[in-house]
Amino acid sequence: MWKSKTLKAAFLSTAAAVVFTACASEPDNEGAGDNAVPGNGEEGAEGGEEVDAEDAEIDPDNLVIATLSDIEAIDPHTSNDVPSSTVQHNLFESLITQTEDMELEPGLATNWENVDETTWELELREDVTFHDGSDFNAEVVKANLDRILDDSIGSPRAALFEMIEEVVVIDDHTVEIHTEYPFSPLPSHLAHSGGGMMSLETIEADYEGVEEGGQPGDYINENPSGTGFFEFEEWTPGSEVVLTRNDDYWGDPAGVEQVTFQVTPEDLTRIGELETGAADIIFPVSPSDVERVESTDGISMYEQESLGLAYIGFNMQKEPFDDPDVRRALSMGINKEDLLEGVLEGTGTPAVGPLGEQIFGFSDAVEEIPYDPEAAQELLAEAGYEDGFETTLWTNDSRERIDIAELVQAQLSAIGVTVNIEVLEWGAYLENTSEGQHDMFILGWSTATGDADYLMYNLFHSSQQGDGNKSFLDDPEIDELLEEGRSATTEAEREDIYEEAMQLLVDDARMLYLYHQDYLVGVRDEVQGFWKHPNGIYQLHEVTIEE
């Protein structure tokens, strides 16, 4: 299953001759540090000592998850990144949930019905209380959805619900949602973690803080109150987030007393923590480290196909990326199969366009841009760049993405394009790409709803520039198609619309579509009941740790 590293080594050797510029890659905010745990076997992680993972000391009451990046916020309405969502999911519950097979199930809503084309009625669960002791009811649902849509909050989740025209309280446990136009994927959007419900008291307190000069989410980030099976304990930025079990949870209580999301940026340090028991779960595991995990007693790999897309974006407000011929040439200069084998060692699928085959709206009729470096050079010459050009490719401090950047750097050098790589800390990376300071960048997107609308609208609609649309695409034809895709009432209509939109996005190379990755998670054998949703969220409710 696992491929040879020869290909990767050859590419990296070529890439070494090209410029590599590194920015700060370690967290520099309060509480940040080395993140190495004393006595965690880090020497063994570097290959200096042999580690016996079966002899590790395990705390059955505290589930430790070592992750690459820190969260951006506790508030689910003011953040839009996967690390934050993985924590928020445990604190704030959504109205509807999804199974591993993307089937919709009751969450805080026990039933939902499409009363007419633009009206949905939801029946809410009774006898549910928030962590602060206040009641969950229809008024709270209205307050949450209104807050997400409030322009003064500036929620990056607003695109999920912007079709909502009005939320009407029918009684304590019944709510109606009126949409501006027919929108059949609404239940899938209500299952997104961005629609997590928080107490009315915290919403009101956060608004008061804004009136006094604070920022939206400041109060909630320090005093979050959801209905989830875990409660917030503390967040030390750059270091860890700690949650404790909610003993008053309306359903079955969580299987462990505490969960610690520990920031460990170094890949090999995470492996060492898994081997010694300093961490119970680690993510991500680099493809090159999978064999090590699988061959070590006491730990194993958990693999899950994802709903994600890895891509290279272009800033289309800058030359030369405003020229479709240049973008097509860059796409023709990248051999995706080599990237998959060289970096991911086969743990992914090449992307034809933005949608993977697991997503509603995908079409296998869409024709991709082929790998053809000679044709790429011809296109560059026709666009006025017969001698190539120099540009910068940004990535965050992920070993996998850095490896991809180096291979892309090497491949594009073969068609005359000089790529300088800059590595940014995650928070700065998100902020600076939102402000359009980049040329090219590597990012991913998880289509958490399982519906084309969520990826397509966020990444390509002009209204999302600076949020999901970090390519700053502004195309009226694409906008019109995406709006039609939202309002069409039959699956067949929507499938035709998204096929047309996909082909346009591929033909004009609106981004460089790389691959649909698999999630690679390292798990100690003592951990039972863990699974990871295809949307990237850890499922921790039923997790236990055997002594």
FENKA-V470621 format. One record per residue. RES is the residue in three letters. BURIAL is # if it has 24 or more other C-alpha atoms within 12 Angstrom, else .. D_FIRST is the distance of its C-alpha to the first C-alpha in Angstrom with 2 decimals. Layout:
# FENKA-V470621
RES|BURIAL|D_FIRST ; RES|BURIAL|D_FIRST
This chain:
# FENKA-V470621
MET|.|0.00 ; TRP|.|3.78 ; LYS|.|6.45 ; SER|.|9.87 ; LYS|.|12.70 ; THR|.|15.25 ; LEU|.|15.65 ; LYS|#|16.33 ; ALA|.|18.75 ; ALA|.|20.58 ; PHE|#|21.18 ; LEU|#|22.32 ; SER|.|24.64 ; THR|.|26.24 ; ALA|#|26.49 ; ALA|.|28.31 ; ALA|.|31.33 ; VAL|#|31.73 ; VAL|.|33.58 ; PHE|#|31.86 ; THR|.|34.17 ; ALA|.|33.36 ; CYS|.|35.37 ; ALA|.|35.65 ; SER|#|32.28 ; GLU|#|33.54 ; PRO|#|35.52 ; ASP|.|39.22 ; ASN|.|40.81 ; GLU|.|42.59 ; GLY|.|40.51 ; ALA|.|37.73 ; GLY|.|36.75 ; ASP|.|34.22 ; ASN|#|32.43 ; ALA|#|31.54 ; VAL|#|32.51 ; PRO|.|34.74 ; GLY|.|33.31 ; ASN|#|29.83 ; GLY|#|28.17 ; GLU|#|27.56 ; GLU|.|28.19 ; GLY|#|25.31 ; ALA|#|23.18 ; GLU|.|24.12 ; GLY|.|23.18 ; GLY|.|26.82 ; GLU|.|26.81 ; GLU|.|24.65 ; VAL|#|24.54 ; ASP|#|24.81 ; ALA|#|23.62 ; GLU|.|25.17 ; ASP|.|28.61 ; ALA|#|28.63 ; GLU|#|31.68 ; ILE|#|30.99 ; ASP|#|33.54 ; PRO|#|33.25 ; ASP|#|35.50 ; ASN|#|33.74 ; LEU|#|30.24 ; VAL|#|29.10 ; ILE|#|26.51 ; ALA|#|25.75 ; THR|#|25.17 ; LEU|#|25.08 ; SER|#|28.26 ; ASP|#|31.62 ; ILE|#|33.03 ; GLU|#|35.63 ; ALA|#|37.89 ; ILE|#|38.49 ; ASP|#|40.37 ; PRO|#|38.04 ; HIS|#|40.52 ; THR|#|40.65 ; SER|#|36.99 ; ASN|#|34.06 ; ASP|#|31.00 ; VAL|#|28.02 ; PRO|#|28.69 ; SER|#|32.21 ; SER|#|31.25 ; THR|#|29.01 ; VAL|#|32.16 ; GLN|#|34.65 ; HIS|#|32.95 ; ASN|#|34.06 ; LEU|#|37.64 ; PHE|#|38.49 ; GLU|#|37.82 ; SER|#|37.78 ; LEU|#|39.91 ; ILE|#|37.02 ; THR|#|33.46 ; GLN|#|30.22 ; THR|.|27.86 ; GLU|#|24.08 ; ASP|.|24.58 ; MET|#|27.11 ; GLU|.|30.07 ; LEU|#|33.23 ; GLU|.|34.93 ; PRO|#|38.13 ; GLY|#|38.16 ; LEU|#|41.57 ; ALA|#|42.67 ; THR|.|42.99 ; ASN|#|43.61 ; TRP|#|43.65 ; GLU|.|45.38 ; ASN|.|45.88 ; VAL|.|49.70 ; ASP|.|50.20 ; GLU|.|48.39 ; THR|#|48.85 ; THR|#|49.31 ; TRP|#|46.92 ; GLU|#|48.31 ; LEU|#|46.42 ; GLU|#|47.58 ; LEU|#|46.76 ; ARG|#|46.01 ; GLU|.|49.13 ; ASP|.|49.72 ; VAL|#|47.03 ; THR|#|48.02 ; PHE|#|46.61 ; HIS|#|46.03 ; ASP|#|49.51 ; GLY|.|51.10 ; SER|.|51.93 ; ASP|#|51.33 ; PHE|#|48.67 ; ASN|#|50.45 ; ALA|#|50.85 ; GLU|#|52.69 ; VAL|#|49.72 ; VAL|#|47.34 ; LYS|#|49.77 ; ALA|#|50.05 ; ASN|#|46.29 ; LEU|#|45.77 ; ASP|#|48.95 ; ARG|#|47.75 ; ILE|#|44.46 ; LEU|#|46.55 ; ASP|#|49.26 ; ASP|.|49.39 ; SER|.|50.81 ; ILE|#|47.62 ; GLY|.|45.46 ; SER|#|42.45 ; PRO|#|39.20 ; ARG|#|38.49 ; ALA|#|41.60 ; ALA|#|39.72 ; LEU|#|38.22 ; PHE|#|41.74 ; GLU|#|44.00 ; MET|#|44.81 ; ILE|#|46.65 ; GLU|.|50.38 ; GLU|#|51.72 ; VAL|#|50.82 ; VAL|#|53.65 ; VAL|.|54.33 ; ILE|.|55.68 ; ASP|.|56.13 ; ASP|.|54.55 ; HIS|#|51.45 ; THR|#|51.32 ; VAL|#|50.39 ; GLU|#|50.41 ; ILE|#|48.32 ; HIS|#|49.91 ; THR|#|47.87 ; GLU|.|49.36 ; TYR|#|47.69 ; PRO|#|45.63 ; PHE|#|42.19 ; SER|#|40.04 ; PRO|#|36.99 ; LEU|#|39.27 ; PRO|#|37.95 ; SER|#|34.40 ; HIS|#|35.94 ; LEU|#|37.86 ; ALA|#|34.63 ; HIS|#|33.47 ; SER|#|33.80 ; GLY|#|36.19 ; GLY|#|38.69 ; GLY|#|38.78 ; MET|#|42.30 ; MET|#|44.39 ; SER|#|47.91 ; LEU|#|50.95 ; GLU|#|52.45 ; THR|#|49.65 ; ILE|#|49.75 ; GLU|.|53.50 ; ALA|#|53.31 ; ASP|#|50.78 ; TYR|#|53.11 ; GLU|.|55.97 ; GLY|.|54.01 ; VAL|.|53.47 ; GLU|.|57.23 ; GLU|.|57.89 ; GLY|.|55.82 ; GLY|.|52.31 ; GLN|.|49.11 ; PRO|#|47.55 ; GLY|#|45.25 ; ASP|#|46.92 ; TYR|#|48.44 ; ILE|#|45.45 ; ASN|#|43.08 ; GLU|.|45.34 ; ASN|#|46.51 ; PRO|#|43.88 ; SER|#|44.79 ; GLY|#|42.52 ; THR|#|42.25 ; GLY|#|38.77 ; PHE|#|37.81 ; PHE|#|37.75 ; GLU|#|40.56 ; PHE|#|40.62 ; GLU|#|41.57 ; GLU|.|41.12 ; TRP|#|39.25 ; THR|#|39.36 ; PRO|#|38.15 ; GLY|#|35.49 ; SER|#|34.97 ; GLU|#|34.45 ; VAL|#|35.38 ; VAL|#|36.61 ; LEU|#|37.12 ; THR|#|39.00 ; ARG|#|39.11 ; ASN|#|41.60 ; ASP|.|43.64 ; ASP|.|45.60 ; TYR|#|42.65 ; TRP|#|43.70 ; GLY|.|40.75 ; ASP|.|38.96 ; PRO|#|38.75 ; ALA|#|35.55 ; GLY|#|34.01 ; VAL|#|34.35 ; GLU|#|37.45 ; GLN|#|35.95 ; VAL|#|32.96 ; THR|#|32.62 ; PHE|#|30.54 ; GLN|#|30.34 ; VAL|#|29.82 ; THR|#|27.62 ; PRO|#|26.82 ; GLU|#|25.07 ; ASP|#|21.32 ; LEU|#|21.66 ; THR|#|24.75 ; ARG|#|23.00 ; ILE|#|20.48 ; GLY|#|23.60 ; GLU|#|25.36 ; LEU|#|22.68 ; GLU|#|22.73 ; THR|#|26.53 ; GLY|#|27.16 ; ALA|#|28.81 ; ALA|#|26.41 ; ASP|#|25.08 ; ILE|#|22.64 ; ILE|#|21.32 ; PHE|#|20.22 ; PRO|#|18.58 ; VAL|#|15.88 ; SER|#|14.83 ; PRO|#|11.16 ; SER|#|12.14 ; ASP|#|13.40 ; VAL|#|10.64 ; GLU|#|9.94 ; ARG|#|13.74 ; VAL|#|14.29 ; GLU|#|12.08 ; SER|.|13.85 ; THR|#|17.24 ; ASP|#|19.44 ; GLY|#|21.14 ; ILE|#|18.63 ; SER|#|15.43 ; MET|#|13.35 ; TYR|#|14.68 ; GLU|#|12.89 ; GLN|#|15.15 ; GLU|#|15.39 ; SER|#|18.39 ; LEU|#|21.60 ; GLY|#|21.45 ; LEU|#|22.02 ; ALA|#|21.60 ; TYR|#|24.35 ; ILE|#|26.80 ; GLY|#|30.33 ; PHE|#|33.47 ; ASN|#|36.89 ; MET|#|38.70 ; GLN|#|42.05 ; LYS|.|41.73 ; GLU|.|42.03 ; PRO|#|40.20 ; PHE|#|37.79 ; ASP|#|40.56 ; ASP|#|40.17 ; PRO|#|37.64 ; ASP|#|37.49 ; VAL|#|36.31 ; ARG|#|33.63 ; ARG|#|32.48 ; ALA|#|32.51 ; LEU|#|30.26 ; SER|#|27.83 ; MET|#|27.94 ; GLY|#|27.27 ; ILE|#|23.81 ; ASN|#|20.69 ; LYS|#|18.39 ; GLU|#|15.40 ; ASP|#|15.91 ; LEU|#|16.26 ; LEU|#|13.02 ; GLU|#|11.11 ; GLY|#|13.68 ; VAL|#|14.09 ; LEU|#|11.61 ; GLU|#|8.53 ; GLY|#|7.72 ; THR|#|8.98 ; GLY|#|12.03 ; THR|#|14.13 ; PRO|#|16.82 ; ALA|#|20.25 ; VAL|#|23.00 ; GLY|#|25.59 ; PRO|#|26.19 ; LEU|#|25.19 ; GLY|#|21.84 ; GLU|#|21.87 ; GLN|#|22.19 ; ILE|#|25.49 ; PHE|#|28.80 ; GLY|#|30.20 ; PHE|#|27.07 ; SER|#|27.87 ; ASP|.|25.71 ; ALA|.|28.96 ; VAL|#|28.81 ; GLU|.|28.44 ; GLU|#|26.50 ; ILE|#|27.68 ; PRO|#|25.98 ; TYR|#|24.81 ; ASP|#|27.95 ; PRO|#|29.20 ; GLU|.|32.37 ; ALA|.|33.39 ; ALA|#|32.63 ; GLN|#|35.15 ; GLU|#|37.65 ; LEU|#|37.43 ; LEU|#|37.96 ; ALA|.|40.99 ; GLU|.|42.40 ; ALA|#|42.07 ; GLY|.|44.08 ; TYR|#|41.35 ; GLU|.|41.40 ; ASP|.|41.00 ; GLY|#|38.23 ; PHE|#|38.70 ; GLU|#|37.66 ; THR|#|36.10 ; THR|#|34.41 ; LEU|#|31.03 ; TRP|#|30.91 ; THR|#|28.08 ; ASN|#|28.20 ; ASP|#|27.12 ; SER|#|23.40 ; ARG|#|21.26 ; GLU|#|18.69 ; ARG|#|21.65 ; ILE|#|23.34 ; ASP|#|20.42 ; ILE|#|20.46 ; ALA|#|24.23 ; GLU|#|24.13 ; LEU|#|21.89 ; VAL|#|24.17 ; GLN|#|27.08 ; ALA|#|26.06 ; GLN|#|25.40 ; LEU|#|28.67 ; SER|#|30.59 ; ALA|#|29.97 ; ILE|#|32.08 ; GLY|#|34.74 ; VAL|#|33.90 ; THR|#|34.13 ; VAL|#|32.15 ; ASN|#|33.20 ; ILE|#|30.85 ; GLU|#|32.41 ; VAL|#|30.71 ; LEU|#|32.64 ; GLU|#|32.76 ; TRP|#|31.55 ; GLY|#|35.07 ; ALA|#|36.55 ; TYR|#|33.68 ; LEU|#|34.36 ; GLU|.|38.10 ; ASN|#|38.25 ; THR|#|36.04 ; SER|#|38.24 ; GLU|.|41.25 ; GLY|#|39.95 ; GLN|#|40.10 ; HIS|#|36.90 ; ASP|#|36.12 ; MET|#|32.38 ; PHE|#|30.05 ; ILE|#|26.48 ; LEU|#|26.25 ; GLY|#|24.49 ; TRP|#|25.99 ; SER|#|25.04 ; THR|#|26.82 ; ALA|#|27.75 ; THR|#|30.12 ; GLY|#|27.71 ; ASP|#|30.46 ; ALA|#|30.67 ; ASP|#|33.96 ; TYR|#|32.59 ; LEU|#|30.36 ; MET|#|32.59 ; TYR|#|35.87 ; ASN|#|34.82 ; LEU|#|33.09 ; PHE|#|35.47 ; HIS|#|38.86 ; SER|#|41.57 ; SER|#|42.82 ; GLN|#|39.62 ; GLN|#|40.07 ; GLY|#|39.28 ; ASP|#|37.46 ; GLY|#|34.32 ; ASN|#|35.65 ; LYS|#|35.28 ; SER|#|35.34 ; PHE|#|38.98 ; LEU|#|38.74 ; ASP|#|42.11 ; ASP|#|42.16 ; PRO|.|44.70 ; GLU|.|42.97 ; ILE|#|39.67 ; ASP|#|41.69 ; GLU|.|43.53 ; LEU|#|40.46 ; LEU|#|38.82 ; GLU|#|42.13 ; GLU|#|42.38 ; GLY|#|38.88 ; ARG|#|40.03 ; SER|#|43.26 ; ALA|#|42.35 ; THR|.|42.94 ; THR|.|40.71 ; GLU|.|36.96 ; ALA|.|37.57 ; GLU|.|39.64 ; ARG|#|37.12 ; GLU|#|34.24 ; ASP|#|36.44 ; ILE|#|37.39 ; TYR|#|33.90 ; GLU|#|32.79 ; GLU|#|35.75 ; ALA|#|35.11 ; MET|#|31.45 ; GLN|#|32.52 ; LEU|#|35.22 ; LEU|#|32.94 ; VAL|#|30.49 ; ASP|#|33.35 ; ASP|#|35.01 ; ALA|#|31.83 ; ARG|#|33.03 ; MET|#|29.91 ; LEU|#|26.80 ; TYR|#|24.14 ; LEU|#|20.78 ; TYR|#|18.02 ; HIS|#|17.56 ; GLN|#|15.46 ; ASP|#|13.65 ; TYR|#|15.51 ; LEU|#|13.93 ; VAL|#|16.52 ; GLY|#|17.15 ; VAL|#|19.46 ; ARG|#|21.65 ; ASP|#|21.89 ; GLU|#|25.57 ; VAL|#|24.93 ; GLN|#|25.40 ; GLY|.|25.75 ; PHE|#|23.73 ; TRP|#|21.92 ; LYS|#|21.42 ; HIS|#|22.87 ; PRO|#|21.18 ; ASN|#|24.11 ; GLY|#|22.94 ; ILE|#|25.62 ; TYR|#|25.13 ; GLN|#|26.68 ; LEU|#|28.69 ; HIS|#|31.64 ; GLU|#|30.54 ; VAL|#|28.70 ; THR|#|30.15 ; ILE|#|29.56 ; GLU|.|30.17 ; GLU|.|32.25
